[in-house]
Amino acid sequence: MSDLAERIAIITGSGQGIGRAIALELARRGARIVTNDVTGCCADDTLALVRELGSDGLAVTADVSDSAQVESLVKTVIDTFGQVDILVNNAGTTRDNLIMRMPEEEWDLIQRVNLKSAWLCSKAVIRPMMRRKYGRIINISSASGLMGQAGQTNYSASKAGMIGLTKALAREVASRGITVNAVAPGFIKTALTDKMPQDILDQLLPLIPAGRIGTVEDVAHAVVFLAGERASYITGQVLSVDGGLVMS
């Protein structure tokens, strides 16, 4: 039996893309899945796919950058299942622009959706996890947070902030049986990259030693590893899933 059987996992922003792939891979390993999206139909769609895999769970519509909605989300999960074992902070968005053209509102939006949401959700689940002396928090950062990316001062800052959050929180809770790690995807094939012009993709590929764009499943497999018992002695780390794009 999988070590994730009957674990309760919340995946924020799991209505599509990487978040959906993570939800489905955790479901395949036996976890019960709480899907979340700011759009209810997307969370419902992912939950339907989870159920097709023979797992079950709950779909919760919430804006996880809003503290009241986060508290309500976690309360609903605790009331329904009695516990939270795994939190994947995946919710995020982009507003790319050169800094001289970027309005302040786009900076604030990205910090709120990408970084504040991870802080709020982590804060909300820490007490229940500490009571059970068990928990796995996995933050979805980005290669952009490690190396920076022109036109993404807001996004790179938010994803670098998630890495700082990961390391600081890992130190706070390691003695209570809770691990906190980050996954930093590189260029991943999603609806966003599907819209990129071919000439841009042609410029990107030579930068990736593996010679290919990653898949959402590549990211999901890394998350599942960090969520499981085989990673119980790993905390405060950043696992790059980028085909070698970022090497230190």
Summary of the structure (lengths in Angstrom):
residues: 248
radius of gyration: 17.2
end to end distance: 36.8
largest distance: 54.1
contacts: 873
relative contact order: 0.14
helix: 52%
strand: 17%
